[in-house]
């Protein structure tokens, strides 16, 4: 298990892995996908000591910013893309 995997819950780690792969292949089709990617990248190691989480956050910060810019370009709404928790659709 990699350190990054240990710092976020399993479901979030799986989501981050899937979305990162889709982003690399330029297959994220919606602003919502990019908004979730921003949130996941910014949440890495949130409840861990800073000497553990800080290097990982630094590594992910560029990717989070890139995803945020792609999201903003799709929605023209920076507040939606800023990495706030994204609610699941109802229904």
N, C-alpha and C positions, 0 to 999 in steps of 0.2 A: 504494500500500500504506500502510495506517495504521500508526502506531508500534506499537500493540498487536499487530498481526499479525506484525510483525518480531520480537517478543520471545518468542513461543512457537512450537514446531514446527507444521508445516502440519496434521497430523492433530489435534493438540490444539486448534488455532485453529478448525478445522472443527467439532469436537465442541462447543466453547464457543459458537460461533455458533448451531448447531442447538439446543442446550439452552437458550440464552438466549431464542431465539424461542419455543420451547415453553413456557418459564416465563412469558413475557409473555402468552401466550395461555391460561395456566393449564391446560396439557395435559401436564405432567410427571406421569406416573401412578405412579411408584414412589419409594421412599426411595433406591434405588440411583441413580436419575437425579439426585436432589438431592445425594447424596453426591459423585457425579462432578462436578457443577457447583461444589460447594464446593471440591474439590481443584483444578479447573481455574482458578477465580478466584483462589485463593491462590497458584498457581504462576506467575502472570504475572511475567515479567522476572527470574526467580530467579537467573540467572547473569549479569545485566547490572549495570553500575555503579548505585549507589543513586540517583544524581541522575536516572537515566532510569526505573528501575523503581519508585521510591517513589511518584511521583504516580499511576501506573497502579494500584499496589496499593491506594492510598488510595481511588481511585474504585471499585475492585471489592470493597473490604472490606464495604461495606454490603450489596451483593448476595450476597456469600458468607455473611454472617451470616443474611440472610433465608432463603437456601436451606438453611442448617444448621438453622434453627428449624423449617422445614417438614419436613425429614427427621426430626428428633427427634419431631415430632408424629406421624409415620407409624410410627416404629419403637419409640419409647420407649427408645432406646439412643443416648445422646449420643456414645459412643466410635465407633460406626459412622459417624456423620455429621460428625465433627470435621475432615474434610479429609485424612485419611490416604489413601495410595494404595489404590484399589479394584481388587481382582483380578478379571480376566475369569472368567466361569463356565467350568468344565471340561466338555469333552464336545462 
